[in-house]
Amino acid sequence: MAGQMIDEKKIEEALAGTKNPSKRDIRRILKKARNKKGLSIKEAGALVNLKEPALIQELFNTAGWVKNEIYGERLVFFAPLYLSDYCVNDCAYCNFHARNKELKRKKLSLKEIEGQVKILINMGHKRVLVECGEDPLKNNIDYVVKAIKKIYSVKTDKGNIRRINVNIAATTKEDYSKLRKANVGTYQLFQETYHRPTYEKLHSGPKADYIRQINAPSRALEAGLDDIGLGVLFGLYDWRFEVLSVIAHAQYLDKTYKVGPHTISVPRLQPAPSVDLKSKYLVSDEDFLKLIAVLRIAVPYTGMIISTRETPEMRKKAFRIGISQASAASCPTTGGYGKSDSQPQFNIQDERQLGEVIKGVVEDGFLPSFCTACYRRGRTGEAFMGLSKPGEIHKFCRANGILTFAEYIEDFVHNGARRRYGDLINFYLDKIEDKELQRQTQERLRKIAKGKRDLYF
């Protein structure tokens, strides 16, 4: 099956055959991209080989246009929640690797999970991404399911977590079925690198099985998990190869299951305690922005995620050319919200609190969102694809983003920013073209101002 997904020879040929794309070809490809139907591997190859600044800017402009057409102006925020850093794998880029004897390993109890969740809720978060290392004894699926139930059960006077996405090691259909029954949203798993020789060199332990890893999204879909998230850790191998590979993987899933990836994440290799990996494939800022833009127009329907591995300045630029989801106020440490002496999985570059992140995106004209409506309205899997592919999903995104941001303002903003944030809501409220939807949104905004919560379309 891996060969059907990732044909290394075909990808290398696409890269070699498009080394010097002409202006005419690039503009033809960018014009095609505005149809929002995606690109072929060869067309994407021409774009990753772009070197001329003026054409790169045209690429960025096209990617920004496509992002706006599909997802509109909103940016969805979430936070990772690390349950355990016990891990039997020895991945060369991760501080949780089994060789790290200096790490004081920790696994959160249900009581500790409750404490972490309360902190996240009281920041303003409504979505979390559950993460833990691979350890079949300490971090088995039953522990993860119990943790998910605990997270959903926690409430404070600021609300609750409404949707849990999950990033755990590749596992069996039986385990994925248990995740589905636990009411998770997206199951996220990064291939790390699609280049098999590099993958096998950088991993040892169960994760070293390239086939197990690359087939995991298929197993999850077959087990009934509707929404899958793909990703690459850029910097382990040639980023151009990785971009074409994740596009190929997305196309395979879409063709085979009629459900492409709900999200694609673009983490970039960062230093970490105890990690001494010296990679010759580190990705420059310019190339990082380029790969985001190419992925946005090659897989236009997918949500794209950026983490706090990146600086505020880099995230600001990425939001304009394709990113639609972002972590904020993240702590990549087990039990790290509040006081912690644990080591992080990797170093982060954006250490701002959630309120600071919100302030920045509002100043840039984006609509902060904590929406979880699609998951709870059944707009997942094929149903979600049926709306996102033709660019219809943003109609729900705008209204629901407005409602969740209004909640945030009521519960967390108690200074002069309230008026400025309210002006942004009114600006986007006026842009709702469906007058009945606009009216209903206004009605729900009035209810939110009176204390009602969790209203969505």
C-alpha positions in Angstrom: 0.0 0.0 0.0 2.9 2.4 0.8 4.1 2.2 -2.8 0.6 3.2 -4.0 0.7 6.3 -1.8 4.3 7.4 -2.2 6.0 6.6 -5.5 9.5 8.0 -4.7 10.6 7.6 -8.3 7.7 9.6 -9.6 8.2 12.3 -7.0 11.9 12.6 -7.8 11.1 12.7 -11.5 8.6 15.5 -10.9 11.2 17.5 -9.0 13.9 16.9 -11.6 11.6 17.6 -14.5 10.5 21.0 -13.2 13.8 22.5 -12.0 13.5 25.6 -14.2 9.7 26.2 -14.6 8.9 29.0 -17.1 6.8 32.0 -16.2 4.2 30.9 -18.5 3.9 27.5 -16.8 3.8 29.0 -13.4 1.1 31.4 -14.2 -0.9 28.7 -15.9 -0.6 26.6 -12.7 -1.6 29.5 -10.5 -4.6 30.3 -12.7 -5.6 26.6 -12.4 -5.2 26.8 -8.6 -7.9 29.5 -8.4 -10.4 26.8 -9.5 -9.9 25.3 -6.0 -9.6 21.8 -7.3 -6.0 21.2 -6.3 -2.9 20.4 -8.4 -1.0 17.4 -9.8 2.3 16.3 -8.3 4.1 17.7 -11.3 2.4 21.1 -11.0 3.2 21.2 -7.3 6.8 20.3 -8.3 7.1 23.3 -10.5 5.9 25.6 -7.6 8.4 24.2 -5.0 11.2 24.8 -7.5 10.2 28.5 -7.9 13.1 30.9 -7.3 12.0 34.2 -8.9 10.8 36.6 -6.1 8.1 38.1 -8.2 6.6 34.7 -9.0 6.9 33.6 -5.4 4.9 36.7 -4.5 2.2 35.6 -7.0 2.2 32.2 -5.4 1.6 33.8 -2.0 -1.2 36.0 -3.4 -2.9 33.0 -4.9 -2.5 30.9 -1.7 -4.0 33.7 0.3 -6.9 34.0 -2.1 -7.6 30.3 -2.0 -7.4 30.2 1.8 -9.9 33.1 2.0 -12.3 31.5 -0.5 -12.4 28.2 1.4 -12.0 29.2 5.0 -12.5 32.9 5.1 -10.9 35.2 7.6 -11.2 33.1 10.7 -8.3 31.5 12.6 -9.1 28.6 14.9 -7.1 28.3 18.1 -6.3 25.3 20.3 -3.8 24.0 22.8 -1.9 20.8 23.1 -2.3 18.7 26.3 0.5 16.3 27.0 -0.7 13.3 29.1 2.6 11.3 29.4 6.2 11.5 28.2 6.9 7.8 28.7 8.0 6.5 25.4 9.6 3.3 24.1 10.8 4.9 20.8 14.1 6.5 20.2 13.4 9.2 17.6 16.5 11.3 16.8 14.6 14.7 16.9 12.4 14.3 20.0 13.4 15.0 23.6 11.1 12.2 24.9 13.4 9.6 23.2 14.0 6.4 25.2 17.7 7.2 25.6 17.0 10.4 27.5 17.8 9.2 31.0 17.9 12.8 32.4 14.2 13.3 31.7 12.0 12.7 34.8 9.2 10.9 33.1 5.7 11.8 34.1 2.2 10.4 33.4 -0.7 12.5 34.5 -3.3 11.0 36.8 -7.0 11.8 36.1 -6.9 14.3 38.9 -3.8 16.0 37.4 -5.5 16.0 34.0 -8.5 17.8 35.5 -6.2 20.4 36.9 -4.5 21.0 33.6 -7.8 21.2 31.8 -9.1 23.8 34.3 -6.1 26.0 33.5 -6.8 25.7 29.8 -10.5 26.5 30.1 -9.7 29.5 32.3 -7.3 30.8 29.6 -10.2 30.7 27.1 -9.5 27.5 25.2 -12.3 25.3 23.9 -10.3 22.8 21.9 -7.4 20.6 22.9 -5.0 18.3 21.2 -4.2 15.3 23.4 -0.7 14.0 23.0 1.4 11.2 24.7 4.4 9.1 24.0 4.2 5.5 22.8 4.3 3.1 25.7 2.0 0.1 25.5 2.0 -0.5 29.2 1.8 3.0 30.6 0.0 4.8 27.8 -2.4 2.2 26.5 -5.6 3.1 24.7 -7.7 2.5 27.8 -5.7 5.2 29.6 -6.1 7.6 26.7 -9.9 7.0 26.6 -10.3 7.6 30.3 -8.3 10.8 29.9 -10.6 11.9 27.1 -13.7 11.2 29.2 -12.1 13.2 32.1 -11.3 16.2 29.9 -14.9 16.3 28.6 -16.3 16.2 32.1 -14.3 19.2 33.4 -16.2 22.4 33.8 -15.5 25.8 35.3 -17.4 29.1 35.4 -15.6 29.9 32.1 -17.0 26.9 30.3 -15.6 23.6 29.2 -13.5 21.8 26.5 -15.9 21.1 23.6 -13.7 19.1 21.3 -10.7 16.9 21.7 -8.4 16.0 18.9 -5.8 13.3 19.4 -2.2 12.7 18.4 -1.1 9.3 19.6 1.2 6.7 18.0 0.1 4.5 15.2 -2.1 1.7 16.5 -4.7 -1.0 15.6 -8.2 -0.7 14.1 -9.5 -1.9 17.4 -7.8 0.9 19.3 -9.0 3.5 16.7 -12.5 2.2 17.1 -12.2 2.9 20.9 -11.1 6.4 20.1 -14.1 6.9 17.8 -16.5 5.7 20.5 -14.8 8.2 22.9 -16.1 11.0 20.7 -12.8 12.5 19.5 -12.6 14.9 16.6 -9.5 14.6 14.3 -7.0 11.8 14.7 -3.6 13.4 13.8 -0.5 11.5 13.0 2.6 12.9 11.3 4.7 10.8 9.0 7.7 12.9 10.2 9.5 12.2 6.9 8.2 10.4 3.8 11.7 9.5 2.6 11.9 5.9 3.7 15.7 5.6 4.1 15.7 8.8 6.3 12.7 7.6 8.2 14.3 4.3 9.1 17.6 6.0 10.0 16.0 8.4 12.4 13.8 6.0 14.3 14.2 2.9 16.5 11.5 1.1 18.4 8.0 0.3 17.2 7.8 3.6 15.4 10.7 2.6 13.1 8.2 0.6 11.1 7.6 2.9 8.1 4.7 0.8 6.8 2.9 0.8 10.2 3.2 4.6 10.3 2.2 5.4 6.7 -0.8 3.0 6.8 -2.1 4.3 10.1 -4.4 7.0 8.6 -6.0 4.4 6.4 -6.5 2.1 9.4 -8.1 4.9 11.3 -10.5 5.7 8.5 -11.4 2.1 8.1 -12.1 2.0 11.9 -14.7 4.8 11.5 -12.7 7.8 12.5 -14.0 10.4 10.0 -11.3 13.1 10.2 -7.6 12.5 9.7 -4.7 14.9 10.1 -1.5 14.5 8.2 1.9 16.2 8.8 5.6 16.3 8.1 8.4 17.5 10.5 10.1 19.7 8.0 13.9 19.7 8.3 14.5 16.0 8.4 14.8 15.6 4.6 14.4 17.8 1.5 11.3 19.9 2.1 10.4 19.8 -1.6 10.2 16.0 -1.6 8.1 16.1 1.6 5.6 18.5 0.2 5.0 16.4 -2.9 4.8 13.3 -0.7 2.1 14.7 1.6 0.2 15.9 -1.4 0.4 12.3 -2.8 -0.8 10.9 0.5 -3.7 13.3 0.6 -4.7 12.4 -3.0 -4.5 8.6 -2.1 -6.8 9.0 0.9 -9.2 11.1 -1.1 -9.3 8.7 -4.0 -9.5 5.6 -1.8 -11.8 6.7 1.0 -13.4 9.8 -0.6 -12.1 11.7 2.5 -8.9 13.6 2.2 -7.0 14.9 5.2 -9.1 17.2 7.5 -5.9 19.0 8.4 -2.2 19.1 7.3 0.3 20.3 9.9 3.6 22.0 9.1 5.9 21.7 12.1 9.5 22.7 11.5 12.4 21.0 13.2 13.4 23.0 16.4 16.2 22.4 19.0 15.2 20.4 22.0 17.0 19.3 25.3 19.1 16.2 24.8 18.7 16.2 21.0 21.9 16.4 19.1 20.6 15.8 15.6 22.5 17.9 13.0 20.3 18.0 9.9 21.5 19.3 6.5 17.9 19.8 5.5 16.9 22.7 7.7 14.2 24.8 6.1 14.8 28.6 5.6 12.0 31.1 6.5 11.5 31.8 2.8 11.1 28.2 1.9 8.9 27.5 4.9 6.4 30.1 3.7 6.7 28.8 0.2 5.8 25.2 1.3 2.8 26.5 3.2 1.6 28.3 0.1 2.1 25.3 -2.2 0.2 23.0 0.2 -2.6 25.4 0.5 -3.3 25.5 -3.2 -2.5 21.9 -3.9 -4.8 20.5 -1.2 -7.2 23.5 -1.0 -9.9 21.9 1.1 -7.7 21.0 4.1 -7.3 22.9 7.3 -3.7 23.9 7.8 -2.1 24.0 11.2 0.9 25.9 12.5 2.3 25.5 16.0 4.2 27.7 18.5 7.4 26.2 17.2 7.4 29.3 15.0 7.9 32.9 16.0 5.1 35.4 16.2 6.4 37.1 13.1 6.5 33.9 11.1 3.1 32.9 12.2 1.7 36.3 11.2 3.0 35.8 7.6 1.8 32.2 7.5 -1.8 33.2 8.5 -2.0 35.3 5.4 -1.0 32.6 2.9 -2.8 29.5 4.0 -2.8 28.7 7.8 -6.3 28.3 9.2 -5.6 26.8 12.6 -2.9 27.5 15.2 -1.9 26.4 18.7 -1.6 29.3 21.2 -0.2 29.6 24.7 1.2 26.1 24.2 3.2 24.1 26.7 4.8 21.0 25.1 5.5 19.5 28.5 3.7 16.8 30.5 1.7 18.7 33.2 3.3 21.9 32.0 0.3 24.3 32.5 1.0 26.0 35.7 4.2 25.1 37.6 6.4 22.4 36.1 10.0 21.3 36.2 9.7 18.9 33.3 11.5 19.1 30.0 9.6 20.1 26.9 9.4 17.8 23.8 10.9 20.7 21.8 11.6 24.4 22.1 8.9 26.8 21.2 9.3 30.3 19.6 6.0 31.9 20.4 5.6 32.2 24.1 2.7 34.7 24.2 -0.4 34.1 26.3 -3.6 33.5 24.5 -4.8 37.1 25.0 -1.7 38.5 23.3 -2.2 36.1 20.3 -5.8 37.2 20.0 -4.8 40.9 20.1 -2.3 40.3 17.3 -4.6 38.5 14.9 -7.4 41.1 15.5 -5.0 43.9 14.7 -4.3 42.0 11.4 -8.0 41.8 10.6 -8.5 38.1 11.3 -11.4 36.6 13.2 -10.3 34.5 16.2 -12.4 31.4 16.5 -12.8 28.6 19.0 -15.5 26.8 16.9 -16.2 23.1 17.3 -19.5 23.1 15.5 -18.7 20.9 12.5 -17.8 18.0 14.8 -21.0 18.3 16.7 -23.2 18.9 13.7 -21.9 15.9 11.9 -20.0 17.9 9.3 -17.2 15.4 9.3 -15.7 13.0 6.8 -17.4 13.0 3.5 -20.0 15.6 4.7 -17.2 18.0 5.6 -15.5 17.4 2.3 -18.7 18.1 0.5 -18.7 21.6 2.0 -15.0 22.4 2.1 -14.1 21.3 -1.5 -16.5 23.7 -3.2 -15.7 26.5 -0.7 -19.0 26.5 1.1 -17.7 25.7 4.6 -16.7 29.3 5.3 -20.3 30.3 5.5 -20.6 28.3 8.7 -17.1 29.3 9.8 -17.8 33.0 9.8 -21.0 32.8 11.8 -19.7 30.3 14.2 -16.4 32.1 14.5 -18.3 35.3 15.4 -20.3 33.5 18.1 -17.3 31.9 19.8 -15.3 35.1 19.7 -18.2 36.9 21.2 -18.1 34.4 24.0 -14.4 35.0 24.5 -15.0 38.8 24.7 -17.7 38.4 27.3 -15.8 36.0 29.5 -12.2 37.2 29.1 -11.9 40.7 27.8 -12.4 43.4 30.5 -10.5 46.4 29.1 -10.6 48.9 26.2 -10.1 46.1 23.7 -13.8 45.1 24.1 -15.0 47.9 21.8 -12.3 47.2 19.2 -13.1 43.5 19.3 -16.8 44.2 19.0 -16.1 46.4 16.0 -14.4 43.4 14.3 -17.5 41.2 15.0 -19.8 43.8 13.5 -17.5 44.1 10.5 -17.8 40.4 9.7 -21.4 40.2 10.7 -22.1 42.6 7.9 -20.3 40.3 5.5 -22.7 37.4 6.1 -24.5 37.3 2.7 -27.4 35.1 3.8 -29.7 37.6 5.5 -31.5 35.0 7.5 -28.3 33.5 8.8 -27.2 37.1 9.6 -30.4 37.7 11.5 -30.0 34.4 13.5 -26.4 35.2 14.3 -27.4 38.7 15.6 -30.1 37.0 17.7 -27.6 34.6 19.2 -25.2 37.4 19.9 -27.8 39.0 22.0 -28.3 35.8 23.9 -24.5 35.5 24.5 -24.4 39.0 25.9 -27.1 37.9 28.4 -25.1 34.9 29.5 -26.1 32.1 27.1 -23.2 30.0 25.8 -22.3 27.3 23.3 -24.6 28.5 20.5 -23.7 27.4 17.0 -24.9 26.6 13.5 
